[in-house]
């Protein structure tokens, strides 16, 4: 079978016109280059060079082989360059799933910072609901991502990073004068976001589980897709919703809306997920490291909490 080494020797001999010059170019001995070409000719029972005079001349078979050999060798060299770029974080694509509400979780400048440090790397940052991020990582569509727990963790490695308390939000100060109980939730219209995923959304799922344990069923009056729309409705007194402390601290949070914790505290746990037993590409590993570092820095500044039982970085 023809090897890439044989084709390199053939190309070098073709372009330099002699086995001696080809050997110098390839940093091999002249007999080695000559033998590589001879074996290629014997394997196919074809002469590739006319060996007369001081310069090698391609035969018709050699002319036919030359463009194909060049294409194969250039392709192999290109593959080597691509792999070297990946090792050196100079090229490739980093694929990473981020929280749909990523700006609230200190990640709004992730793309800019990564690009500044690794301008040759392309990024594919996909903002989705946590359920969809987990499924994309599991299927290999994304290499890694940040999610809110709980998510189905089949075939996933899950690394909790921090937790953020979930609060009750209302434009009626009386509704936030004391910690919210499950029994008091139905006393005002309920507005929830992530309408597409409904009760499979991790935060909404926690709320539904608590309601079920209390013998209740929560029925939102209005469901919208994003948190900004929900807060707009709440600020106009249409109903109440839930928000994380990260959202409560953000500049978009309406001044007329007040918050209260749950009587039994409720938390979003932010975690990094990767596919089990799958190695990340160097560029995605670096992007994941940067995202994790940004979250942990804010956690250590007191803007979020470590997950229960997690004390090390």
C-alpha positions as protocol buffer text, in pm:
chain_id: "A"
residue {
  index: 1
  type: UNK
  ca { x: 0 y: 0 z: 0 }
}
residue {
  index: 2
  type: UNK
  ca { x: 129 y: 346 z: -90 }
}
residue {
  index: 3
  type: UNK
  ca { x: 247 y: 543 z: 213 }
}
residue {
  index: 4
  type: UNK
  ca { x: 266 y: 916 z: 277 }
}
residue {
  index: 5
  type: UNK
  ca { x: 644 y: 880 z: 319 }
}
residue {
  index: 6
  type: UNK
  ca { x: 675 y: 730 z: -30 }
}
residue {
  index: 7
  type: UNK
  ca { x: 469 y: 1013 z: -176 }
}
residue {
  index: 8
  type: UNK
  ca { x: 682 y: 1274 z: 0 }
}
residue {
  index: 9
  type: UNK
  ca { x: 997 y: 1115 z: -145 }
}
residue {
  index: 10
  type: UNK
  ca { x: 839 y: 1105 z: -493 }
}
residue {
  index: 11
  type: UNK
  ca { x: 735 y: 1472 z: -475 }
}
residue {
  index: 12
  type: UNK
  ca { x: 1074 y: 1587 z: -347 }
}
residue {
  index: 13
  type: UNK
  ca { x: 1253 y: 1396 z: -623 }
}
residue {
  index: 14
  type: UNK
  ca { x: 1013 y: 1537 z: -882 }
}
residue {
  index: 15
  type: UNK
  ca { x: 1061 y: 1899 z: -778 }
}
residue {
  index: 16
  type: UNK
  ca { x: 1436 y: 1889 z: -711 }
}
residue {
  index: 17
  type: UNK
  ca { x: 1527 y: 1668 z: -1006 }
}
residue {
  index: 18
  type: UNK
  ca { x: 1751 y: 1427 z: -815 }
}
residue {
  index: 19
  type: UNK
  ca { x: 1746 y: 1182 z: -528 }
}
residue {
  index: 20
  type: UNK
  ca { x: 2041 y: 1357 z: -366 }
}
residue {
  index: 21
  type: UNK
  ca { x: 1866 y: 1695 z: -357 }
}
residue {
  index: 22
  type: UNK
  ca { x: 1543 y: 1529 z: -240 }
}
residue {
  index: 23
  type: UNK
  ca { x: 1735 y: 1362 z: 42 }
}
residue {
  index: 24
  type: UNK
  ca { x: 1873 y: 1698 z: 158 }
}
residue {
  index: 25
  type: UNK
  ca { x: 1525 y: 1851 z: 151 }
}
residue {
  index: 26
  type: UNK
  ca { x: 1372 y: 1566 z: 347 }
}
residue {
  index: 27
  type: UNK
  ca { x: 1675 y: 1528 z: 578 }
}
residue {
  index: 28
  type: UNK
  ca { x: 1715 y: 1165 z: 477 }
}
residue {
  index: 29
  type: UNK
  ca { x: 1996 y: 973 z: 309 }
}
residue {
  index: 30
  type: UNK
  ca { x: 2006 y: 946 z: -69 }
}
residue {
  index: 31
  type: UNK
  ca { x: 1972 y: 563 z: -66 }
}
residue {
  index: 32
  type: UNK
  ca { x: 1663 y: 594 z: 158 }
}
residue {
  index: 33
  type: UNK
  ca { x: 1485 y: 832 z: -80 }
}
residue {
  index: 34
  type: UNK
  ca { x: 1582 y: 621 z: -382 }
}
residue {
  index: 35
  type: UNK
  ca { x: 1452 y: 305 z: -211 }
}
residue {
  index: 36
  type: UNK
  ca { x: 1121 y: 469 z: -116 }
}
residue {
  index: 37
  type: UNK
  ca { x: 1058 y: 564 z: -480 }
}
residue {
  index: 38
  type: UNK
  ca { x: 1174 y: 223 z: -606 }
}
residue {
  index: 39
  type: UNK
  ca { x: 928 y: 44 z: -375 }
}
residue {
  index: 40
  type: UNK
  ca { x: 648 y: 272 z: -495 }
}
residue {
  index: 41
  type: UNK
  ca { x: 731 y: 178 z: -855 }
}
residue {
  index: 42
  type: UNK
  ca { x: 752 y: -194 z: -776 }
}
residue {
  index: 43
  type: UNK
  ca { x: 419 y: -196 z: -590 }
}
residue {
  index: 44
  type: UNK
  ca { x: 242 y: -62 z: -899 }
}
residue {
  index: 45
  type: UNK
  ca { x: 470 y: -210 z: -1167 }
}
residue {
  index: 46
  type: UNK
  ca { x: 526 y: 135 z: -1317 }
}
residue {
  index: 47
  type: UNK
  ca { x: 831 y: 350 z: -1381 }
}
residue {
  index: 48
  type: UNK
  ca { x: 782 y: 700 z: -1241 }
}
residue {
  index: 49
  type: UNK
  ca { x: 1114 y: 849 z: -1356 }
}
residue {
  index: 50
  type: UNK
  ca { x: 1345 y: 821 z: -1653 }
}
residue {
  index: 51
  type: UNK
  ca { x: 1685 y: 768 z: -1488 }
}
residue {
  index: 52
  type: UNK
  ca { x: 1920 y: 897 z: -1756 }
}
residue {
  index: 53
  type: UNK
  ca { x: 2149 y: 1194 z: -1751 }
}
residue {
  index: 54
  type: UNK
  ca { x: 2200 y: 1414 z: -1448 }
}
residue {
  index: 55
  type: UNK
  ca { x: 1834 y: 1500 z: -1387 }
}
residue {
  index: 56
  type: UNK
  ca { x: 1530 y: 1282 z: -1311 }
}
residue {
  index: 57
  type: UNK
  ca { x: 1253 y: 1318 z: -1566 }
}
residue {
  index: 58
  type: UNK
  ca { x: 893 y: 1215 z: -1495 }
}
residue {
  index: 59
  type: UNK
  ca { x: 739 y: 946 z: -1709 }
}
residue {
  index: 60
  type: UNK
  ca { x: 376 y: 963 z: -1818 }
}
residue {
  index: 61
  type: UNK
  ca { x: 286 y: 761 z: -1506 }
}
residue {
  index: 62
  type: UNK
  ca { x: 485 y: 1005 z: -1293 }
}
residue {
  index: 63
  type: UNK
  ca { x: 306 y: 1303 z: -1450 }
}
residue {
  index: 64
  type: UNK
  ca { x: -27 y: 1139 z: -1369 }
}
residue {
  index: 65
  type: UNK
  ca { x: 70 y: 1068 z: -1010 }
}
residue {
  index: 66
  type: UNK
  ca { x: 222 y: 1410 z: -934 }
}
residue {
  index: 67
  type: UNK
  ca { x: -97 y: 1617 z: -871 }
}
residue {
  index: 68
  type: UNK
  ca { x: -253 y: 1338 z: -665 }
}
residue {
  index: 69
  type: UNK
  ca { x: 60 y: 1296 z: -455 }
}
residue {
  index: 70
  type: UNK
  ca { x: 78 y: 1672 z: -395 }
}
residue {
  index: 71
  type: UNK
  ca { x: -287 y: 1681 z: -288 }
}
residue {
  index: 72
  type: UNK
  ca { x: -238 y: 1397 z: -40 }
}
residue {
  index: 73
  type: UNK
  ca { x: 82 y: 1540 z: 110 }
}
residue {
  index: 74
  type: UNK
  ca { x: -62 y: 1892 z: 139 }
}
residue {
  index: 75
  type: UNK
  ca { x: -372 y: 1749 z: 305 }
}
residue {
  index: 76
  type: UNK
  ca { x: -162 y: 1561 z: 559 }
}
residue {
  index: 77
  type: UNK
  ca { x: 48 y: 1871 z: 626 }
}
residue {
  index: 78
  type: UNK
  ca { x: -271 y: 2074 z: 671 }
}
residue {
  index: 79
  type: UNK
  ca { x: -402 y: 1822 z: 923 }
}
residue {
  index: 80
  type: UNK
  ca { x: -76 y: 1844 z: 1117 }
}
residue {
  index: 81
  type: UNK
  ca { x: -94 y: 2224 z: 1117 }
}
residue {
  index: 82
  type: UNK
  ca { x: -453 y: 2215 z: 1241 }
}
residue {
  index: 83
  type: UNK
  ca { x: -365 y: 1981 z: 1526 }
}
residue {
  index: 84
  type: UNK
  ca { x: -65 y: 2195 z: 1624 }
}
residue {
  index: 85
  type: UNK
  ca { x: -290 y: 2501 z: 1626 }
}
residue {
  index: 86
  type: UNK
  ca { x: -534 y: 2325 z: 1855 }
}
residue {
  index: 87
  type: UNK
  ca { x: -258 y: 2230 z: 2096 }
}
residue {
  index: 88
  type: UNK
  ca { x: -133 y: 2588 z: 2097 }
}
residue {
  index: 89
  type: UNK
  ca { x: -481 y: 2744 z: 2115 }
}
residue {
  index: 90
  type: UNK
  ca { x: -419 y: 2919 z: 1784 }
}
residue {
  index: 91
  type: UNK
  ca { x: -707 y: 2773 z: 1586 }
}
residue {
  index: 92
  type: UNK
  ca { x: -1009 y: 2545 z: 1591 }
}
residue {
  index: 93
  type: UNK
  ca { x: -1359 y: 2591 z: 1728 }
}
residue {
  index: 94
  type: UNK
  ca { x: -1463 y: 2602 z: 2093 }
}
residue {
  index: 95
  type: UNK
  ca { x: -1822 y: 2479 z: 2139 }
}
residue {
  index: 96
  type: UNK
  ca { x: -1981 y: 2563 z: 2472 }
}
residue {
  index: 97
  type: UNK
  ca { x: -2334 y: 2590 z: 2606 }
}
residue {
  index: 98
  type: UNK
  ca { x: -2416 y: 2884 z: 2832 }
}
residue {
  index: 99
  type: UNK
  ca { x: -2712 y: 2966 z: 3049 }
}
residue {
  index: 100
  type: UNK
  ca { x: -2983 y: 3154 z: 2866 }
}
residue {
  index: 101
  type: UNK
  ca { x: -2956 y: 3413 z: 3143 }
}
residue {
  index: 102
  type: UNK
  ca { x: -2574 y: 3413 z: 3121 }
}
residue {
  index: 103
  type: UNK
  ca { x: -2540 y: 3793 z: 3151 }
}
residue {
  index: 104
  type: UNK
  ca { x: -2686 y: 3772 z: 3501 }
}
residue {
  index: 105
  type: UNK
  ca { x: -2426 y: 3513 z: 3598 }
}
residue {
  index: 106
  type: UNK
  ca { x: -2116 y: 3721 z: 3534 }
}
residue {
  index: 107
  type: UNK
  ca { x: -2053 y: 3573 z: 3189 }
}
residue {
  index: 108
  type: UNK
  ca { x: -2150 y: 3862 z: 2961 }
}
residue {
  index: 109
  type: UNK
  ca { x: -1787 y: 3933 z: 2872 }
}
residue {
  index: 110
  type: UNK
  ca { x: -1677 y: 3570 z: 2832 }
}
residue {
  index: 111
  type: UNK
  ca { x: -1669 y: 3580 z: 2452 }
}
residue {
  index: 112
  type: UNK
  ca { x: -1481 y: 3909 z: 2443 }
}
residue {
  index: 113
  type: UNK
  ca { x: -1220 y: 3802 z: 2695 }
}
residue {
  index: 114
  type: UNK
  ca { x: -1161 y: 3465 z: 2529 }
}
residue {
  index: 115
  type: UNK
  ca { x: -1125 y: 3630 z: 2188 }
}
residue {
  index: 116
  type: UNK
  ca { x: -874 y: 3880 z: 2324 }
}
residue {
  index: 117
  type: UNK
  ca { x: -655 y: 3601 z: 2459 }
}
residue {
  index: 118
  type: UNK
  ca { x: -703 y: 3357 z: 2168 }
}
residue {
  index: 119
  type: UNK
  ca { x: -791 y: 3562 z: 1858 }
}
residue {
  index: 120
  type: UNK
  ca { x: -736 y: 3271 z: 1619 }
}
residue {
  index: 121
  type: UNK
  ca { x: -996 y: 3045 z: 1783 }
}
residue {
  index: 122
  type: UNK
  ca { x: -1355 y: 3049 z: 1661 }
}
residue {
  index: 123
  type: UNK
  ca { x: -1626 y: 3026 z: 1928 }
}
residue {
  index: 124
  type: UNK
  ca { x: -1967 y: 2864 z: 1921 }
}
residue {
  index: 125
  type: UNK
  ca { x: -2145 y: 2984 z: 2236 }
}
residue {
  index: 126
  type: UNK
  ca { x: -2499 y: 2852 z: 2245 }
}
residue {
  index: 127
  type: UNK
  ca { x: -2743 y: 3005 z: 2494 }
}
residue {
  index: 128
  type: UNK
  ca { x: -3016 y: 2757 z: 2578 }
}
residue {
  index: 129
  type: UNK
  ca { x: -3229 y: 2626 z: 2860 }
}
residue {
  index: 130
  type: UNK
  ca { x: -3029 y: 2396 z: 3089 }
}
residue {
  index: 131
  type: UNK
  ca { x: -3223 y: 2089 z: 2975 }
}
residue {
  index: 132
  type: UNK
  ca { x: -3124 y: 2155 z: 2616 }
}
residue {
  index: 133
  type: UNK
  ca { x: -2760 y: 2231 z: 2703 }
}
residue {
  index: 134
  type: UNK
  ca { x: -2734 y: 1900 z: 2889 }
}
residue {
  index: 135
  type: UNK
  ca { x: -2882 y: 1710 z: 2595 }
}
residue {
  index: 136
  type: UNK
  ca { x: -2651 y: 1884 z: 2345 }
}
residue {
  index: 137
  type: UNK
  ca { x: -2346 y: 1789 z: 2554 }
}
residue {
  index: 138
  type: UNK
  ca { x: -2471 y: 1433 z: 2592 }
}
residue {
  index: 139
  type: UNK
  ca { x: -2520 y: 1397 z: 2215 }
}
residue {
  index: 140
  type: UNK
  ca { x: -2186 y: 1557 z: 2131 }
}
residue {
  index: 141
  type: UNK
  ca { x: -2336 y: 1863 z: 1961 }
}
residue {
  index: 142
  type: UNK
  ca { x: -2161 y: 2071 z: 2227 }
}
residue {
  index: 143
  type: UNK
  ca { x: -1845 y: 1970 z: 2411 }
}
residue {
  index: 144
  type: UNK
  ca { x: -1932 y: 2130 z: 2745 }
}
residue {
  index: 145
  type: UNK
  ca { x: -2172 y: 2377 z: 2903 }
}
residue {
  index: 146
  type: UNK
  ca { x: -2308 y: 2549 z: 3210 }
}
residue {
  index: 147
  type: UNK
  ca { x: -2645 y: 2441 z: 3344 }
}
residue {
  index: 148
  type: UNK
  ca { x: -2880 y: 2494 z: 3635 }
}
residue {
  index: 149
  type: UNK
  ca { x: -2940 y: 2171 z: 3824 }
}
residue {
  index: 150
  type: UNK
  ca { x: -3120 y: 1939 z: 3827 }
}
residue {
  index: 151
  type: UNK
  ca { x: -3081 y: 1802 z: 3474 }
}
residue {
  index: 152
  type: UNK
  ca { x: -3080 y: 1439 z: 3355 }
}
residue {
  index: 153
  type: UNK
  ca { x: -2717 y: 1334 z: 3405 }
}
residue {
  index: 154
  type: UNK
  ca { x: -2700 y: 1010 z: 3205 }
}
residue {
  index: 155
  type: UNK
  ca { x: -2357 y: 994 z: 3035 }
}
residue {
  index: 156
  type: UNK
  ca { x: -2260 y: 1330 z: 3184 }
}
residue {
  index: 157
  type: UNK
  ca { x: -2000 y: 1444 z: 3434 }
}
residue {
  index: 158
  type: UNK
  ca { x: -2155 y: 1717 z: 3648 }
}
residue {
  index: 159
  type: UNK
  ca { x: -1939 y: 1958 z: 3847 }
}
residue {
  index: 160
  type: UNK
  ca { x: -2135 y: 2200 z: 4071 }
}
residue {
  index: 161
  type: UNK
  ca { x: -1972 y: 2543 z: 4094 }
}
residue {
  index: 162
  type: UNK
  ca { x: -2202 y: 2768 z: 4295 }
}
residue {
  index: 163
  type: UNK
  ca { x: -2557 y: 2817 z: 4409 }
}
residue {
  index: 164
  type: UNK
  ca { x: -2775 y: 3125 z: 4380 }
}
residue {
  index: 165
  type: UNK
  ca { x: -3084 y: 3176 z: 4592 }
}
residue {
  index: 166
  type: UNK
  ca { x: -3422 y: 3198 z: 4417 }
}
residue {
  index: 167
  type: UNK
  ca { x: -3648 y: 3479 z: 4539 }
}
residue {
  index: 168
  type: UNK
  ca { x: -4013 y: 3569 z: 4514 }
}
residue {
  index: 169
  type: UNK
  ca { x: -4071 y: 3891 z: 4317 }
}
residue {
  index: 170
  type: UNK
  ca { x: -4379 y: 4113 z: 4331 }
}
residue {
  index: 171
  type: UNK
  ca { x: -4481 y: 4476 z: 4283 }
}
residue {
  index: 172
  type: UNK
  ca { x: -4702 y: 4442 z: 4591 }
}
residue {
  index: 173
  type: UNK
  ca { x: -4485 y: 4506 z: 4901 }
}
residue {
  index: 174
  type: UNK
  ca { x: -4730 y: 4307 z: 5113 }
}
residue {
  index: 175
  type: UNK
  ca { x: -4640 y: 3996 z: 4911 }
}
residue {
  index: 176
  type: UNK
  ca { x: -4273 y: 4030 z: 5002 }
}
residue {
  index: 177
  type: UNK
  ca { x: -4303 y: 4153 z: 5360 }
}
residue {
  index: 178
  type: UNK
  ca { x: -4232 y: 3801 z: 5487 }
}
residue {
  index: 179
  type: UNK
  ca { x: -4071 y: 3487 z: 5340 }
}
residue {
  index: 180
  type: UNK
  ca { x: -4293 y: 3326 z: 5078 }
}
residue {
  index: 181
  type: UNK
  ca { x: -4462 y: 2997 z: 5160 }
}
residue {
  index: 182
  type: UNK
  ca { x: -4601 y: 2750 z: 4910 }
}
residue {
  index: 183
  type: UNK
  ca { x: -4949 y: 2799 z: 5051 }
}
residue {
  index: 184
  type: UNK
  ca { x: -4936 y: 3176 z: 4985 }
}
residue {
  index: 185
  type: UNK
  ca { x: -4827 y: 3151 z: 4619 }
}
residue {
  index: 186
  type: UNK
  ca { x: -5180 y: 3110 z: 4473 }
}
residue {
  index: 187
  type: UNK
  ca { x: -5299 y: 3433 z: 4637 }
}
residue {
  index: 188
  type: UNK
  ca { x: -5173 y: 3633 z: 4337 }
}
residue {
  index: 189
  type: UNK
  ca { x: -5150 y: 3556 z: 3963 }
}
residue {
  index: 190
  type: UNK
  ca { x: -4835 y: 3360 z: 3878 }
}
residue {
  index: 191
  type: UNK
  ca { x: -4614 y: 3467 z: 3588 }
}
residue {
  index: 192
  type: UNK
  ca { x: -4335 y: 3233 z: 3477 }
}
residue {
  index: 193
  type: UNK
  ca { x: -4070 y: 3247 z: 3205 }
}
residue {
  index: 194
  type: UNK
  ca { x: -3910 y: 2968 z: 2998 }
}
residue {
  index: 195
  type: UNK
  ca { x: -4251 y: 2893 z: 2850 }
}
residue {
  index: 196
  type: UNK
  ca { x: -4110 y: 2656 z: 2587 }
}
residue {
  index: 197
  type: UNK
  ca { x: -3966 y: 2417 z: 2844 }
}
residue {
  index: 198
  type: UNK
  ca { x: -4240 y: 2468 z: 3101 }
}
residue {
  index: 199
  type: UNK
  ca { x: -4207 y: 2255 z: 3412 }
}
residue {
  index: 200
  type: UNK
  ca { x: -3903 y: 2070 z: 3276 }
}
residue {
  index: 201
  type: UNK
  ca { x: -3700 y: 2387 z: 3336 }
}
residue {
  index: 202
  type: UNK
  ca { x: -3482 y: 2309 z: 3644 }
}
residue {
  index: 203
  type: UNK
  ca { x: -3593 y: 2606 z: 3856 }
}
residue {
  index: 204
  type: UNK
  ca { x: -3960 y: 2560 z: 3772 }
}
residue {
  index: 205
  type: UNK
  ca { x: -3923 y: 2188 z: 3835 }
}
residue {
  index: 206
  type: UNK
  ca { x: -3801 y: 2252 z: 4189 }
}
residue {
  index: 207
  type: UNK
  ca { x: -4100 y: 2478 z: 4251 }
}
residue {
  index: 208
  type: UNK
  ca { x: -4340 y: 2218 z: 4112 }
}
residue {
  index: 209
  type: UNK
  ca { x: -4188 y: 1944 z: 4327 }
}
residue {
  index: 210
  type: UNK
  ca { x: -4240 y: 2156 z: 4639 }
}
residue {
  index: 211
  type: UNK
  ca { x: -4596 y: 2234 z: 4543 }
}
residue {
  index: 212
  type: UNK
  ca { x: -4666 y: 1865 z: 4488 }
}
residue {
  index: 213
  type: UNK
  ca { x: -4520 y: 1779 z: 4829 }
}
residue {
  index: 214
  type: UNK
  ca { x: -4757 y: 2037 z: 4979 }
}
residue {
  index: 215
  type: UNK
  ca { x: -5054 y: 1882 z: 4800 }
}
residue {
  index: 216
  type: UNK
  ca { x: -5081 y: 2171 z: 4552 }
}
residue {
  index: 217
  type: UNK
  ca { x: -5065 y: 2224 z: 4178 }
}
residue {
  index: 218
  type: UNK
  ca { x: -4931 y: 2556 z: 4049 }
}
residue {
  index: 219
  type: UNK
  ca { x: -5098 y: 2702 z: 3742 }
}
residue {
  index: 220
  type: UNK
  ca { x: -4932 y: 3012 z: 3592 }
}
residue {
  index: 221
  type: UNK
  ca { x: -5166 y: 3277 z: 3457 }
}
residue {
  index: 222
  type: UNK
  ca { x: -4908 y: 3390 z: 3202 }
}
residue {
  index: 223
  type: UNK
  ca { x: -4602 y: 3213 z: 3062 }
}
residue {
  index: 224
  type: UNK
  ca { x: -4343 y: 3405 z: 2861 }
}
residue {
  index: 225
  type: UNK
  ca { x: -4011 y: 3305 z: 2708 }
}
residue {
  index: 226
  type: UNK
  ca { x: -3765 y: 3539 z: 2879 }
}
residue {
  index: 227
  type: UNK
  ca { x: -3722 y: 3685 z: 3223 }
}
residue {
  index: 228
  type: UNK
  ca { x: -3727 y: 4045 z: 3101 }
}
residue {
  index: 229
  type: UNK
  ca { x: -4084 y: 4002 z: 2975 }
}
residue {
  index: 230
  type: UNK
  ca { x: -4188 y: 3842 z: 3304 }
}
residue {
  index: 231
  type: UNK
  ca { x: -4040 y: 4127 z: 3506 }
}
residue {
  index: 232
  type: UNK
  ca { x: -4211 y: 4381 z: 3284 }
}
residue {
  index: 233
  type: UNK
  ca { x: -4549 y: 4226 z: 3363 }
}
residue {
  index: 234
  type: UNK
  ca { x: -4467 y: 4201 z: 3734 }
}
residue {
  index: 235
  type: UNK
  ca { x: -4360 y: 4568 z: 3746 }
}
residue {
  index: 236
  type: UNK
  ca { x: -4705 y: 4663 z: 3609 }
}
residue {
  index: 237
  type: UNK
  ca { x: -4880 y: 4466 z: 3882 }
}
residue {
  index: 238
  type: UNK
  ca { x: -5011 y: 4186 z: 3660 }
}
residue {
  index: 239
  type: UNK
  ca { x: -4875 y: 3913 z: 3887 }
}
residue {
  index: 240
  type: UNK
  ca { x: -4572 y: 3770 z: 4068 }
}
residue {
  index: 241
  type: UNK
  ca { x: -4271 y: 3566 z: 3953 }
}
residue {
  index: 242
  type: UNK
  ca { x: -3947 y: 3408 z: 4074 }
}
residue {
  index: 243
  type: UNK
  ca { x: -3595 y: 3541 z: 4016 }
}
residue {
  index: 244
  type: UNK
  ca { x: -3243 y: 3452 z: 4126 }
}
residue {
  index: 245
  type: UNK
  ca { x: -3034 y: 3690 z: 4335 }
}
residue {
  index: 246
  type: UNK
  ca { x: -2812 y: 3739 z: 4029 }
}
residue {
  index: 247
  type: UNK
  ca { x: -3112 y: 3882 z: 3844 }
}
residue {
  index: 248
  type: UNK
  ca { x: -3217 y: 4084 z: 4150 }
}
residue {
  index: 249
  type: UNK
  ca { x: -2875 y: 4255 z: 4153 }
}
residue {
  index: 250
  type: UNK
  ca { x: -2875 y: 4333 z: 3781 }
}
residue {
  index: 251
  type: UNK
  ca { x: -2945 y: 4679 z: 3638 }
}
residue {
  index: 252
  type: UNK
  ca { x: -3248 y: 4551 z: 3443 }
}
residue {
  index: 253
  type: UNK
  ca { x: -3437 y: 4467 z: 3761 }
}
residue {
  index: 254
  type: UNK
  ca { x: -3733 y: 4710 z: 3796 }
}
residue {
  index: 255
  type: UNK
  ca { x: -3710 y: 4945 z: 4093 }
}
residue {
  index: 256
  type: UNK
  ca { x: -4081 y: 4904 z: 4168 }
}
residue {
  index: 257
  type: UNK
  ca { x: -4046 y: 4527 z: 4216 }
}
residue {
  index: 258
  type: UNK
  ca { x: -3957 y: 4390 z: 4559 }
}
residue {
  index: 259
  type: UNK
  ca { x: -3834 y: 4044 z: 4656 }
}
residue {
  index: 260
  type: UNK
  ca { x: -3844 y: 3802 z: 4945 }
}
residue {
  index: 261
  type: UNK
  ca { x: -3679 y: 3465 z: 5006 }
}
residue {
  index: 262
  type: UNK
  ca { x: -3879 y: 3146 z: 5036 }
}
residue {
  index: 263
  type: UNK
  ca { x: -3958 y: 3033 z: 5388 }
}
residue {
  index: 264
  type: UNK
  ca { x: -3776 y: 2715 z: 5295 }
}
residue {
  index: 265
  type: UNK
  ca { x: -3485 y: 2856 z: 5090 }
}
residue {
  index: 266
  type: UNK
  ca { x: -3478 y: 2763 z: 4722 }
}
residue {
  index: 267
  type: UNK
  ca { x: -3155 y: 2760 z: 4521 }
}
residue {
  index: 268
  type: UNK
  ca { x: -3034 y: 2739 z: 4163 }
}
residue {
  index: 269
  type: UNK
  ca { x: -2714 y: 2533 z: 4151 }
}
residue {
  index: 270
  type: UNK
  ca { x: -2490 y: 2624 z: 3859 }
}
residue {
  index: 271
  type: UNK
  ca { x: -2278 y: 2336 z: 3728 }
}
residue {
  index: 272
  type: UNK
  ca { x: -2032 y: 2259 z: 3450 }
}
residue {
  index: 273
  type: UNK
  ca { x: -2129 y: 1953 z: 3246 }
}
residue {
  index: 274
  type: UNK
  ca { x: -1914 y: 1749 z: 3008 }
}
residue {
  index: 275
  type: UNK
  ca { x: -1968 y: 1417 z: 2836 }
}
residue {
  index: 276
  type: UNK
  ca { x: -1850 y: 1128 z: 3051 }
}
residue {
  index: 277
  type: UNK
  ca { x: -1521 y: 970 z: 2942 }
}
residue {
  index: 278
  type: UNK
  ca { x: -1481 y: 1221 z: 2659 }
}
residue {
  index: 279
  type: UNK
  ca { x: -1176 y: 1447 z: 2641 }
}
residue {
  index: 280
  type: UNK
  ca { x: -1239 y: 1814 z: 2564 }
}
residue {
  index: 281
  type: UNK
  ca { x: -1054 y: 1975 z: 2279 }
}
residue {
  index: 282
  type: UNK
  ca { x: -785 y: 2213 z: 2410 }
}
residue {
  index: 283
  type: UNK
  ca { x: -978 y: 2521 z: 2297 }
}
residue {
  index: 284
  type: UNK
  ca { x: -1305 y: 2418 z: 2461 }
}
residue {
  index: 285
  type: UNK
  ca { x: -1120 y: 2311 z: 2775 }
}
residue {
  index: 286
  type: UNK
  ca { x: -968 y: 2660 z: 2796 }
}
residue {
  index: 287
  type: UNK
  ca { x: -1305 y: 2828 z: 2740 }
}
residue {
  index: 288
  type: UNK
  ca { x: -1462 y: 2611 z: 3011 }
}
residue {
  index: 289
  type: UNK
  ca { x: -1173 y: 2693 z: 3245 }
}
residue {
  index: 290
  type: UNK
  ca { x: -1223 y: 3065 z: 3186 }
}
residue {
  index: 291
  type: UNK
  ca { x: -1600 y: 3045 z: 3246 }
}
residue {
  index: 292
  type: UNK
  ca { x: -1546 y: 2845 z: 3564 }
}
residue {
  index: 293
  type: UNK
  ca { x: -1285 y: 3093 z: 3689 }
}
residue {
  index: 294
  type: UNK
  ca { x: -1519 y: 3387 z: 3632 }
}
residue {
  index: 295
  type: UNK
  ca { x: -1799 y: 3220 z: 3826 }
}
residue {
  index: 296
  type: UNK
  ca { x: -1574 y: 3116 z: 4114 }
}
residue {
  index: 297
  type: UNK
  ca { x: -1425 y: 3464 z: 4138 }
}
residue {
  index: 298
  type: UNK
  ca { x: -1770 y: 3617 z: 4181 }
}
residue {
  index: 299
  type: UNK
  ca { x: -1862 y: 3344 z: 4425 }
}
residue {
  index: 300
  type: UNK
  ca { x: -1557 y: 3423 z: 4633 }
}
residue {
  index: 301
  type: UNK
  ca { x: -1646 y: 3792 z: 4624 }
}
residue {
  index: 302
  type: UNK
  ca { x: -1966 y: 3699 z: 4806 }
}
residue {
  index: 303
  type: UNK
  ca { x: -2202 y: 3752 z: 4513 }
}
residue {
  index: 304
  type: UNK
  ca { x: -2298 y: 3384 z: 4516 }
}
residue {
  index: 305
  type: UNK
  ca { x: -2254 y: 3079 z: 4737 }
}
residue {
  index: 306
  type: UNK
  ca { x: -2062 y: 2753 z: 4696 }
}
residue {
  index: 307
  type: UNK
  ca { x: -2279 y: 2443 z: 4652 }
}
residue {
  index: 308
  type: UNK
  ca { x: -2354 y: 2263 z: 4975 }
}
residue {
  index: 309
  type: UNK
  ca { x: -2057 y: 2048 z: 5073 }
}
residue {
  index: 310
  type: UNK
  ca { x: -1822 y: 2206 z: 4818 }
}
residue {
  index: 311
  type: UNK
  ca { x: -1533 y: 2389 z: 4981 }
}
residue {
  index: 312
  type: UNK
  ca { x: -1248 y: 2346 z: 4731 }
}
residue {
  index: 313
  type: UNK
  ca { x: -1193 y: 2506 z: 4395 }
}
